[in-house]
Amino acid sequence: MSVVSRSVSRLVPSTIRTNSIVALQQKCYASTQKTDLKEVLRELVPKEQKRVAEFKAQNKDVSIGQVTVDMVYGGMRGIKGLVYETSVLDPNEGIRFRGKTITECQAELPKAKGGEEPLPEGLFWLLVTSQVPTQEQVEWVTREWNKRAAIPQHVVTMLNNFPAQLHPMSQLSAAITVLNLGSKFAKAYSDSVPKSKYWE
């Protein structure tokens, strides 16, 4: 059962989830041959927006669980509060990415020539589209990332001024936050672009 199936299974009663599960499972295997990720998303996003809108309309009054005082004091553990389909941590099987185990990802995602492990670009494509990419699609992502690899000087200066003993994850978090200065999303949000267009 895929991560999406599990999410739907946990959210709603069985009488209203069958069609959603089937449709979501099929997405993982309906990979397009287009290599431009934005063009792929231009096709996928409206369909997903429609699916989510219909699902919400059909199930808006469905209760998805009970919250206890102990759960609230325990750091919100066990409270269903967000739909997150890209990955899930299963206590028995470990992490799944778009319903696929690490072993399945290792077997199905493209690898570098002579490599044994999947390329990060392939996992990125899977997470964003729910589709296993082709080698050509992975190569497109690599080229796109390389074009966008320049780091603004103010970020480099900030990183160079951090104490040497500062944890790398703290440095990464700070750098990502400071990159907000050139964020197209931040500008779109400030300009009141409709939520349906955020993905662009």
N, CA and C atoms as a LAMMPS dump frame, in Angstrom:
ITEM: TIMESTEP
0
ITEM: NUMBER OF ATOMS
600
ITEM: BOX BOUNDS ff ff ff
-5.0000000000000000e+02 5.0000000000000000e+02
-5.0000000000000000e+02 5.0000000000000000e+02
-5.0000000000000000e+02 5.0000000000000000e+02
ITEM: ATOMS id mol type element x y z
1 1 1 N 0.856 -1.196 0
2 1 2 C 0 0 0
3 1 3 C 0.885 1.237 0
4 2 1 N 0.579 2.188 -0.864
5 2 2 C 1.399 3.383 -0.992
6 2 3 C 1.201 4.317 0.182
7 3 1 N 2.143 5.272 0.298
8 3 2 C 2.035 6.275 1.365
9 3 3 C 0.752 7.083 1.211
10 4 1 N 0.377 7.357 -0.039
11 4 2 C -0.838 8.123 -0.268
12 4 3 C -2.055 7.31 0.15
13 5 1 N -2.031 6.035 -0.192
14 5 2 C -3.14 5.166 0.213
15 5 3 C -3.263 5.144 1.719
16 6 1 N -2.121 5.05 2.398
17 6 2 C -2.15 5.019 3.856
18 6 3 C -2.688 6.318 4.413
19 7 1 N -2.275 7.436 3.796
20 7 2 C -2.754 8.732 4.274
21 7 3 C -4.266 8.82 4.148
22 8 1 N -4.774 8.442 2.974
23 8 2 C -6.214 8.499 2.758
24 8 3 C -6.916 7.531 3.693
25 9 1 N -6.319 6.34 3.878
26 9 2 C -6.921 5.338 4.745
27 9 3 C -7.06 5.852 6.168
28 10 1 N -6.061 6.597 6.609
29 10 2 C -6.097 7.097 7.982
30 10 3 C -7.034 8.289 8.126
31 11 1 N -7.256 9.005 7.029
32 11 2 C -8.039 10.228 7.109
33 11 3 C -9.542 10.011 7.047
34 12 1 N -9.975 9.099 6.171
35 12 2 C -11.416 9.003 5.933
36 12 3 C -11.903 7.559 5.993
37 13 1 N -13.193 7.361 6.26
38 13 2 C -13.754 6.014 6.286
39 13 3 C -13.644 5.341 4.927
40 14 1 N -13.65 4.006 4.92
41 14 2 C -13.448 3.236 3.695
42 14 3 C -14.495 3.503 2.635
43 15 1 N -15.694 3.888 3.02
44 15 2 C -16.766 4.103 2.044
45 15 3 C -16.491 5.267 1.104
46 16 1 N -15.597 6.196 1.478
47 16 2 C -15.363 7.36 0.616
48 16 3 C -13.939 7.451 0.101
49 17 1 N -13.107 6.433 0.347
50 17 2 C -11.722 6.596 -0.042
51 17 3 C -11.277 5.74 -1.224
52 18 1 N -12.055 4.765 -1.676
53 18 2 C -11.608 3.826 -2.689
54 18 3 C -11.154 4.511 -3.971
55 19 1 N -11.976 5.403 -4.528
56 19 2 C -11.62 6.065 -5.776
57 19 3 C -10.365 6.915 -5.642
58 20 1 N -10.208 7.583 -4.52
59 20 2 C -9.03 8.421 -4.302
60 20 3 C -7.763 7.576 -4.275
61 21 1 N -7.809 6.434 -3.615
62 21 2 C -6.641 5.566 -3.514
63 21 3 C -6.218 5.064 -4.881
64 22 1 N -7.171 4.586 -5.67
65 22 2 C -6.859 4.056 -6.994
66 22 3 C -6.233 5.131 -7.87
67 23 1 N -6.819 6.317 -7.863
68 23 2 C -6.305 7.408 -8.69
69 23 3 C -4.9 7.8 -8.274
70 24 1 N -4.626 7.857 -6.986
71 24 2 C -3.317 8.271 -6.501
72 24 3 C -2.258 7.214 -6.771
73 25 1 N -2.623 5.933 -6.677
74 25 2 C -1.669 4.873 -6.959
75 25 3 C -1.255 4.897 -8.423
76 26 1 N -2.186 5.207 -9.309
77 26 2 C -1.892 5.217 -10.732
78 26 3 C -0.924 6.338 -11.091
79 27 1 N -0.914 7.426 -10.336
80 27 2 C -0.054 8.562 -10.639
81 27 3 C 1.415 8.171 -10.663
82 28 1 N 1.825 7.273 -9.784
83 28 2 C 3.232 6.923 -9.652
84 28 3 C 3.784 6.231 -10.895
85 29 1 N 2.902 5.707 -11.727
86 29 2 C 3.359 4.933 -12.87
87 29 3 C 2.944 5.546 -14.197
88 30 1 N 2.481 6.776 -14.188
89 30 2 C 2.014 7.439 -15.406
90 30 3 C 3.029 8.477 -15.844
91 31 1 N 4.303 8.109 -15.883
92 31 2 C 5.359 9.068 -16.163
93 31 3 C 5.322 9.58 -17.602
94 32 1 N 5.463 10.883 -17.743
95 32 2 C 5.499 11.522 -19.056
96 32 3 C 6.91 11.449 -19.619
97 33 1 N 7.044 11.696 -20.9
98 33 2 C 8.362 11.704 -21.527
99 33 3 C 8.941 13.117 -21.627
100 34 1 N 8.161 14.129 -21.254
101 34 2 C 8.675 15.497 -21.284
102 34 3 C 9.813 15.622 -20.277
103 35 1 N 10.817 16.423 -20.637
104 35 2 C 11.951 16.577 -19.732
105 35 3 C 11.934 17.88 -18.945
106 36 1 N 11.203 18.876 -19.408
107 36 2 C 11.127 20.156 -18.706
108 36 3 C 10.157 20.008 -17.527
109 37 1 N 10.693 20.063 -16.321
110 37 2 C 9.882 19.823 -15.125
111 37 3 C 8.712 20.797 -15.016
112 38 1 N 8.936 22.052 -15.385
113 38 2 C 7.848 23.027 -15.271
114 38 3 C 6.705 22.678 -16.229
115 39 1 N 7.04 22.176 -17.405
116 39 2 C 6.001 21.763 -18.345
117 39 3 C 5.243 20.549 -17.829
118 40 1 N 5.965 19.63 -17.187
119 40 2 C 5.312 18.459 -16.59
120 40 3 C 4.353 18.913 -15.491
121 41 1 N 4.819 19.823 -14.653
122 41 2 C 3.977 20.316 -13.563
123 41 3 C 2.784 21.121 -14.095
124 42 1 N 2.969 21.792 -15.217
125 42 2 C 1.867 22.55 -15.809
126 42 3 C 0.699 21.626 -16.156
127 43 1 N 1.011 20.367 -16.484
128 43 2 C -0.026 19.371 -16.76
129 43 3 C -0.561 18.748 -15.471
130 44 1 N 0.331 18.486 -14.518
131 44 2 C -0.055 17.753 -13.309
132 44 3 C -0.787 18.605 -12.278
133 45 1 N -0.338 19.841 -12.084
134 45 2 C -0.867 20.668 -11
135 45 3 C -2.371 20.921 -11.113
136 46 1 N -2.889 21.329 -12.278
137 46 2 C -4.343 21.549 -12.346
138 46 3 C -5.157 20.296 -12.016
139 47 1 N -4.68 19.135 -12.459
140 47 2 C -5.378 17.882 -12.16
141 47 3 C -5.368 17.599 -10.657
142 48 1 N -4.212 17.847 -10.032
143 48 2 C -4.094 17.604 -8.591
144 48 3 C -4.937 18.61 -7.809
145 49 1 N -4.949 19.867 -8.253
146 49 2 C -5.777 20.877 -7.599
147 49 3 C -7.255 20.499 -7.676
148 50 1 N -7.678 19.983 -8.826
149 50 2 C -9.065 19.562 -9.016
150 50 3 C -9.386 18.374 -8.113
151 51 1 N -8.455 17.407 -8.056
152 51 2 C -8.667 16.218 -7.221
153 51 3 C -8.807 16.599 -5.749
154 52 1 N -7.917 17.475 -5.291
155 52 2 C -7.948 17.894 -3.891
156 52 3 C -9.226 18.674 -3.587
157 53 1 N -9.62 19.553 -4.496
158 53 2 C -10.848 20.345 -4.287
159 53 3 C -12.068 19.432 -4.187
160 54 1 N -12.137 18.429 -5.053
161 54 2 C -13.262 17.49 -5.02
162 54 3 C -13.237 16.656 -3.744
163 55 1 N -12.055 16.205 -3.363
164 55 2 C -11.912 15.404 -2.144
165 55 3 C -12.356 16.206 -0.92
166 56 1 N -11.908 17.459 -0.846
167 56 2 C -12.296 18.323 0.278
168 56 3 C -13.799 18.567 0.295
169 57 1 N -14.372 18.801 -0.885
170 57 2 C -15.812 19.072 -0.955
171 57 3 C -16.624 17.862 -0.507
172 58 1 N -16.165 16.671 -0.889
173 58 2 C -16.892 15.447 -0.55
174 58 3 C -16.721 15.05 0.915
175 59 1 N -15.615 15.469 1.528
176 59 2 C -15.285 14.967 2.866
177 59 3 C -15.065 16.061 3.901
178 60 1 N -15.54 17.269 3.629
179 60 2 C -15.221 18.406 4.497
180 60 3 C -15.689 18.249 5.936
181 61 1 N -16.716 17.456 6.162
182 61 2 C -17.233 17.305 7.521
183 61 3 C -16.817 15.991 8.18
184 62 1 N -15.931 15.238 7.513
185 62 2 C -15.491 13.948 8.053
186 62 3 C -14.467 14.177 9.161
187 63 1 N -14.698 13.571 10.308
188 63 2 C -13.75 13.669 11.411
189 63 3 C -12.577 12.726 11.145
190 64 1 N -11.361 13.184 11.408
191 64 2 C -10.191 12.345 11.156
192 64 3 C -9.499 11.89 12.442
193 65 1 N -10.086 12.179 13.57
194 65 2 C -9.488 11.69 14.801
195 65 3 C -9.922 12.46 16.023
196 66 1 N -9.431 11.993 17.141
197 66 2 C -9.748 12.613 18.424
198 66 3 C -8.464 13.126 19.056
199 67 1 N -8.514 14.31 19.62
200 67 2 C -7.349 14.908 20.268
201 67 3 C -7.539 14.863 21.777
202 68 1 N -6.538 14.33 22.463
203 68 2 C -6.603 14.262 23.921
204 68 3 C -5.65 15.275 24.543
205 69 1 N -5.851 15.571 25.797
206 69 2 C -4.972 16.489 26.517
207 69 3 C -3.552 15.942 26.537
208 70 1 N -3.414 14.629 26.707
209 70 2 C -2.095 14.008 26.744
210 70 3 C -1.356 14.216 25.421
211 71 1 N -2.081 14.133 24.312
212 71 2 C -1.459 14.353 23.008
213 71 3 C -0.943 15.774 22.874
214 72 1 N -1.709 16.738 23.36
215 72 2 C -1.308 18.134 23.262
216 72 3 C -0.065 18.391 24.112
217 73 1 N -0.049 17.853 25.325
218 73 2 C 1.12 18.022 26.19
219 73 3 C 2.316 17.211 25.7
220 74 1 N 2.064 16.221 24.888
221 74 2 C 3.152 15.372 24.385
222 74 3 C 3.789 15.894 23.112
223 75 1 N 3.577 17.15 22.795
224 75 2 C 4.217 17.73 21.621
225 75 3 C 3.439 17.498 20.343
226 76 1 N 2.125 17.344 20.46
227 76 2 C 1.229 17.151 19.314
228 76 3 C 1.412 15.788 18.653
229 77 1 N 2.128 14.886 19.306
230 77 2 C 2.371 13.571 18.728
231 77 3 C 1.065 12.821 18.505
232 78 1 N 0.925 12.257 17.31
233 78 2 C -0.252 11.465 16.996
234 78 3 C -1.435 12.257 16.491
235 79 1 N -1.3 13.581 16.442
236 79 2 C -2.403 14.406 15.958
237 79 3 C -2.265 14.594 14.448
238 80 1 N -3.3 14.243 13.712
239 80 2 C -3.295 14.429 12.263
240 80 3 C -3.634 15.882 11.984
241 81 1 N -2.667 16.628 11.508
242 81 2 C -2.91 18.046 11.306
243 81 3 C -2.438 18.576 9.964
244 82 1 N -1.933 17.683 9.096
245 82 2 C -1.381 18.15 7.837
246 82 3 C -1.363 17.009 6.83
247 83 1 N -1.788 17.291 5.602
248 83 2 C -1.661 16.313 4.521
249 83 3 C -0.269 16.489 3.928
250 84 1 N 0.505 15.428 3.941
251 84 2 C 1.882 15.478 3.458
252 84 3 C 2.157 14.183 2.717
253 85 1 N 2.122 14.236 1.399
254 85 2 C 2.164 13.012 0.603
255 85 3 C 3.547 12.623 0.096
256 86 1 N 4.533 13.494 0.233
257 86 2 C 5.832 13.19 -0.366
258 86 3 C 6.581 12.087 0.352
259 87 1 N 6.454 12.006 1.664
260 87 2 C 7.149 10.941 2.389
261 87 3 C 6.418 10.634 3.691
262 88 1 N 6.691 9.451 4.201
263 88 2 C 6.116 9.043 5.473
264 88 3 C 7.096 8.085 6.15
265 89 1 N 7.16 8.167 7.466
266 89 2 C 8.035 7.28 8.219
267 89 3 C 7.186 6.183 8.846
268 90 1 N 7.303 4.986 8.29
269 90 2 C 6.552 3.838 8.777
270 90 3 C 7.366 3.145 9.859
271 91 1 N 6.755 2.848 11.016
272 91 2 C 7.522 2.238 12.105
273 91 3 C 8.059 0.845 11.775
274 92 1 N 7.446 0.166 10.816
275 92 2 C 7.893 -1.181 10.458
276 92 3 C 8.753 -1.223 9.203
277 93 1 N 8.423 -0.386 8.218
278 93 2 C 9.124 -0.451 6.938
279 93 3 C 10.138 0.661 6.746
280 94 1 N 10.18 1.626 7.642
281 94 2 C 11.073 2.757 7.466
282 94 3 C 10.441 3.822 6.584
283 95 1 N 11.27 4.71 6.081
284 95 2 C 10.745 5.838 5.302
285 95 3 C 10.321 5.386 3.912
286 96 1 N 9.256 6.012 3.423
287 96 2 C 8.788 5.801 2.052
288 96 3 C 8.717 7.164 1.375
289 97 1 N 9.158 7.201 0.118
290 97 2 C 9.076 8.409 -0.684
291 97 3 C 8.032 8.185 -1.766
292 98 1 N 6.938 8.956 -1.722
293 98 2 C 5.823 8.775 -2.652
294 98 3 C 5.403 7.302 -2.711
295 99 1 N 5.38 6.677 -1.541
296 99 2 C 4.927 5.3 -1.441
297 99 3 C 5.988 4.26 -1.697
298 100 1 N 7.187 4.672 -2.083
299 100 2 C 8.245 3.716 -2.408
300 100 3 C 9.248 3.603 -1.267
301 101 1 N 9.63 2.371 -0.956
302 101 2 C 10.641 2.151 0.064
303 101 3 C 12.003 2.572 -0.482
304 102 1 N 12.992 2.658 0.393
305 102 2 C 14.345 2.992 -0.053
306 102 3 C 14.837 1.944 -1.041
307 103 1 N 14.551 0.667 -0.771
308 103 2 C 14.969 -0.408 -1.671
309 103 3 C 14.34 -0.24 -3.053
310 104 1 N 13.067 0.124 -3.083
311 104 2 C 12.39 0.338 -4.369
312 104 3 C 12.982 1.541 -5.094
313 105 1 N 13.281 2.59 -4.36
314 105 2 C 13.914 3.764 -4.968
315 105 3 C 15.276 3.398 -5.551
316 106 1 N 16.034 2.597 -4.822
317 106 2 C 17.348 2.182 -5.298
318 106 3 C 17.242 1.371 -6.588
319 107 1 N 16.185 0.599 -6.702
320 107 2 C 16.007 -0.251 -7.878
321 107 3 C 15.443 0.514 -9.074
322 108 1 N 14.574 1.5 -8.829
323 108 2 C 13.816 2.122 -9.909
324 108 3 C 14.356 3.461 -10.393
325 109 1 N 14.997 4.216 -9.522
326 109 2 C 15.434 5.558 -9.921
327 109 3 C 16.759 5.506 -10.686
328 110 1 N 16.932 6.409 -11.663
329 110 2 C 18.165 6.438 -12.459
330 110 3 C 19.407 6.676 -11.608
331 111 1 N 20.508 6.087 -12.081
332 111 2 C 21.796 6.218 -11.401
333 111 3 C 22.812 6.859 -12.345
334 112 1 N 23.88 7.366 -11.775
335 112 2 C 24.971 7.88 -12.593
336 112 3 C 25.653 6.711 -13.279
337 113 1 N 26.315 6.965 -14.383
338 113 2 C 27.015 5.91 -15.108
339 113 3 C 28.051 5.26 -14.197
340 114 1 N 27.904 3.959 -13.997
341 114 2 C 28.81 3.227 -13.117
342 114 3 C 28.443 3.323 -11.649
343 115 1 N 27.387 4.092 -11.334
344 115 2 C 26.977 4.266 -9.941
345 115 3 C 26.034 3.178 -9.471
346 116 1 N 25.916 3.077 -8.167
347 116 2 C 25.056 2.055 -7.572
348 116 3 C 23.853 2.648 -6.854
349 117 1 N 23.896 3.928 -6.548
350 117 2 C 22.803 4.574 -5.82
351 117 3 C 22.083 5.572 -6.718
352 118 1 N 20.792 5.814 -6.46
353 118 2 C 20.028 6.777 -7.268
354 118 3 C 20.599 8.189 -7.141
355 119 1 N 20.462 8.928 -8.216
356 119 2 C 20.878 10.324 -8.189
357 119 3 C 19.855 11.169 -7.424
358 120 1 N 20.304 12.192 -6.699
359 120 2 C 19.374 13.053 -5.968
360 120 3 C 18.347 13.713 -6.887
361 121 1 N 18.762 13.998 -8.123
362 121 2 C 17.849 14.624 -9.075
363 121 3 C 16.64 13.719 -9.36
364 122 1 N 16.877 12.411 -9.391
365 122 2 C 15.793 11.469 -9.628
366 122 3 C 14.819 11.43 -8.467
367 123 1 N 15.356 11.457 -7.248
368 123 2 C 14.494 11.472 -6.067
369 123 3 C 13.701 12.773 -6.008
370 124 1 N 14.343 13.879 -6.363
371 124 2 C 13.656 15.171 -6.401
372 124 3 C 12.471 15.118 -7.373
373 125 1 N 12.703 14.573 -8.57
374 125 2 C 11.626 14.467 -9.575
375 125 3 C 10.481 13.618 -9.035
376 126 1 N 10.821 12.501 -8.398
377 126 2 C 9.794 11.624 -7.815
378 126 3 C 8.979 12.37 -6.759
379 127 1 N 9.647 13.084 -5.87
380 127 2 C 8.952 13.799 -4.801
381 127 3 C 8.027 14.887 -5.352
382 128 1 N 8.469 15.583 -6.392
383 128 2 C 7.694 16.702 -6.926
384 128 3 C 6.532 16.237 -7.801
385 129 1 N 6.738 15.16 -8.569
386 129 2 C 5.728 14.755 -9.553
387 129 3 C 4.986 13.468 -9.21
388 130 1 N 5.472 12.679 -8.283
389 130 2 C 4.956 11.341 -7.964
390 130 3 C 5.319 10.333 -9.05
391 131 1 N 6.196 10.704 -9.963
392 131 2 C 6.536 9.838 -11.087
393 131 3 C 8.007 9.446 -11.055
394 132 1 N 8.287 8.202 -11.433
395 132 2 C 9.67 7.751 -11.571
396 132 3 C 10.224 8.367 -12.851
397 133 1 N 11.307 9.134 -12.758
398 133 2 C 11.814 9.835 -13.941
399 133 3 C 12.621 8.937 -14.872
400 134 1 N 12.74 9.392 -16.119
401 134 2 C 13.636 8.757 -17.072
402 134 3 C 15.038 9.328 -16.871
403 135 1 N 16.025 8.72 -17.507
404 135 2 C 17.388 9.239 -17.443
405 135 3 C 17.439 10.657 -18.012
406 136 1 N 16.691 10.897 -19.081
407 136 2 C 16.682 12.215 -19.715
408 136 3 C 16.086 13.275 -18.786
409 137 1 N 15.062 12.904 -18.046
410 137 2 C 14.453 13.847 -17.111
411 137 3 C 15.414 14.193 -15.977
412 138 1 N 16.149 13.199 -15.514
413 138 2 C 17.145 13.434 -14.462
414 138 3 C 18.248 14.349 -14.979
415 139 1 N 18.676 14.126 -16.206
416 139 2 C 19.722 14.968 -16.788
417 139 3 C 19.232 16.414 -16.946
418 140 1 N 17.943 16.587 -17.259
419 140 2 C 17.386 17.932 -17.358
420 140 3 C 17.473 18.639 -16.007
421 141 1 N 17.12 17.923 -14.92
422 141 2 C 17.183 18.519 -13.585
423 141 3 C 18.628 18.896 -13.254
424 142 1 N 19.572 18.035 -13.594
425 142 2 C 20.984 18.328 -13.336
426 142 3 C 21.401 19.623 -14.025
427 143 1 N 21.047 19.756 -15.297
428 143 2 C 21.394 20.976 -16.033
429 143 3 C 20.732 22.2 -15.398
430 144 1 N 19.475 22.053 -15.005
431 144 2 C 18.743 23.171 -14.402
432 144 3 C 19.372 23.578 -13.071
433 145 1 N 19.721 22.592 -12.242
434 145 2 C 20.371 22.902 -10.965
435 145 3 C 21.716 23.589 -11.179
436 146 1 N 22.467 23.114 -12.182
437 146 2 C 23.773 23.72 -12.458
438 146 3 C 23.624 25.181 -12.87
439 147 1 N 22.577 25.489 -13.632
440 147 2 C 22.341 26.883 -14.056
441 147 3 C 21.995 27.772 -12.871
442 148 1 N 21.426 27.167 -11.814
443 148 2 C 20.948 27.945 -10.666
444 148 3 C 21.891 27.825 -9.454
445 149 1 N 23.115 27.371 -9.688
446 149 2 C 23.996 27.018 -8.57
447 149 3 C 24.719 28.199 -7.929
448 150 1 N 24.682 29.355 -8.549
449 150 2 C 25.412 30.513 -7.997
450 150 3 C 24.821 30.922 -6.649
451 151 1 N 25.696 31.181 -5.696
452 151 2 C 25.273 31.621 -4.363
453 151 3 C 25.556 33.122 -4.248
454 152 1 N 24.562 33.916 -3.861
455 152 2 C 24.793 35.363 -3.717
456 152 3 C 25.932 35.654 -2.746
457 153 1 N 26.668 36.698 -3.021
458 153 2 C 27.849 37.021 -2.22
459 153 3 C 27.503 37.278 -0.757
460 154 1 N 26.334 37.883 -0.481
461 154 2 C 25.996 38.184 0.916
462 154 3 C 25.799 36.883 1.719
463 155 1 N 25.389 35.81 1.044
464 155 2 C 25.243 34.525 1.73
465 155 3 C 26.618 33.923 2.008
466 156 1 N 27.506 34.019 1.031
467 156 2 C 28.881 33.518 1.205
468 156 3 C 29.555 34.263 2.354
469 157 1 N 29.384 35.576 2.388
470 157 2 C 29.986 36.394 3.46
471 157 3 C 29.451 35.964 4.82
472 158 1 N 28.154 35.759 4.905
473 158 2 C 27.554 35.344 6.17
474 158 3 C 28.13 33.996 6.624
475 159 1 N 28.175 33.026 5.688
476 159 2 C 28.695 31.7 6.036
477 159 3 C 30.153 31.783 6.494
478 160 1 N 30.939 32.595 5.827
479 160 2 C 32.359 32.734 6.194
480 160 3 C 32.547 33.388 7.561
481 161 1 N 31.545 34.133 8.009
482 161 2 C 31.64 34.81 9.303
483 161 3 C 31.111 33.974 10.467
484 162 1 N 30.543 32.832 10.184
485 162 2 C 30.068 31.964 11.261
486 162 3 C 31.251 31.349 12.007
487 163 1 N 31.084 31.089 13.295
488 163 2 C 32.134 30.376 14.035
489 163 3 C 32.368 28.993 13.427
490 164 1 N 33.601 28.543 13.426
491 164 2 C 33.951 27.264 12.801
492 164 3 C 33.204 26.094 13.434
493 165 1 N 32.874 26.228 14.72
494 165 2 C 32.232 25.117 15.433
495 165 3 C 30.713 25.084 15.276
496 166 1 N 30.133 26.049 14.549
497 166 2 C 28.685 26.058 14.353
498 166 3 C 28.267 24.837 13.532
499 167 1 N 27.245 24.157 14
500 167 2 C 26.793 22.922 13.347
501 167 3 C 26.428 23.19 11.88
502 168 1 N 26.802 22.292 10.97
503 168 2 C 26.5 22.479 9.536
504 168 3 C 25.009 22.663 9.243
505 169 1 N 24.141 21.981 9.992
506 169 2 C 22.709 22.135 9.749
507 169 3 C 22.224 23.53 10.132
508 170 1 N 22.835 24.109 11.156
509 170 2 C 22.496 25.489 11.529
510 170 3 C 22.937 26.45 10.432
511 171 1 N 24.114 26.203 9.873
512 171 2 C 24.603 27.035 8.778
513 171 3 C 23.696 26.918 7.559
514 172 1 N 23.286 25.684 7.24
515 172 2 C 22.406 25.464 6.096
516 172 3 C 21.068 26.176 6.292
517 173 1 N 20.497 26.032 7.487
518 173 2 C 19.211 26.682 7.773
519 173 3 C 19.311 28.197 7.629
520 174 1 N 20.386 28.758 8.164
521 174 2 C 20.573 30.209 8.085
522 174 3 C 20.729 30.654 6.63
523 175 1 N 21.503 29.892 5.862
524 175 2 C 21.739 30.254 4.461
525 175 3 C 20.445 30.218 3.663
526 176 1 N 19.637 29.184 3.878
527 176 2 C 18.368 29.07 3.153
528 176 3 C 17.442 30.227 3.514
529 177 1 N 17.429 30.583 4.79
530 177 2 C 16.584 31.693 5.233
531 177 3 C 17.004 32.999 4.569
532 178 1 N 18.294 33.247 4.493
533 178 2 C 18.803 34.493 3.911
534 178 3 C 18.565 34.536 2.399
535 179 1 N 18.488 33.379 1.752
536 179 2 C 18.197 33.333 0.32
537 179 3 C 16.801 33.874 0.002
538 180 1 N 15.993 34.06 1.027
539 180 2 C 14.659 34.641 0.857
540 180 3 C 14.718 35.984 0.147
541 181 1 N 15.839 36.665 0.269
542 181 2 C 15.985 37.991 -0.344
543 181 3 C 15.742 37.945 -1.851
544 182 1 N 16.146 36.848 -2.492
545 182 2 C 15.955 36.722 -3.937
546 182 3 C 14.868 35.734 -4.314
547 183 1 N 14.028 35.368 -3.357
548 183 2 C 13.007 34.342 -3.583
549 183 3 C 11.882 34.827 -4.496
550 184 1 N 11.637 34.08 -5.569
551 184 2 C 10.52 34.405 -6.458
552 184 3 C 9.195 34.13 -5.755
553 185 1 N 9.187 33.108 -4.902
554 185 2 C 7.966 32.817 -4.16
555 185 3 C 7.631 33.956 -3.198
556 186 1 N 8.645 34.444 -2.477
557 186 2 C 8.411 35.548 -1.533
558 186 3 C 7.859 36.771 -2.262
559 187 1 N 8.386 37.038 -3.459
560 187 2 C 7.894 38.181 -4.233
561 187 3 C 6.445 37.948 -4.676
562 188 1 N 6.163 36.719 -5.142
563 188 2 C 4.797 36.406 -5.575
564 188 3 C 3.823 36.544 -4.412
565 189 1 N 4.234 36.066 -3.241
566 189 2 C 3.388 36.165 -2.044
567 189 3 C 3.136 37.626 -1.693
568 190 1 N 4.178 38.43 -1.754
569 190 2 C 4.065 39.854 -1.449
570 190 3 C 3.171 40.567 -2.46
571 191 1 N 3.198 40.085 -3.701
572 191 2 C 2.392 40.683 -4.766
573 191 3 C 0.974 40.111 -4.83
574 192 1 N 0.606 39.297 -3.827
575 192 2 C -0.74 38.713 -3.733
576 192 3 C -1.11 37.824 -4.922
577 193 1 N -0.124 37.068 -5.406
578 193 2 C -0.4 36.088 -6.469
579 193 3 C -1.333 35.02 -5.894
580 194 1 N -2.339 34.559 -6.637
581 194 2 C -3.262 33.53 -6.125
582 194 3 C -2.531 32.25 -5.723
583 195 1 N -3.012 31.599 -4.679
584 195 2 C -2.383 30.374 -4.188
585 195 3 C -2.267 29.313 -5.277
586 196 1 N -3.233 29.271 -6.166
587 196 2 C -3.223 28.268 -7.239
588 196 3 C -2.034 28.431 -8.174
589 197 1 N -1.373 29.598 -8.122
590 197 2 C -0.229 29.865 -8.995
591 197 3 C 1.107 29.792 -8.249
592 198 1 N 1.082 29.492 -6.948
593 198 2 C 2.317 29.466 -6.164
594 198 3 C 3.357 28.526 -6.753
595 199 1 N 2.915 27.39 -7.285
596 199 2 C 3.86 26.381 -7.776
597 199 3 C 4.748 26.923 -8.896
598 200 1 N 4.252 27.911 -9.625
599 200 2 C 5.018 28.449 -10.749
600 200 3 C 6.242 29.217 -10.272
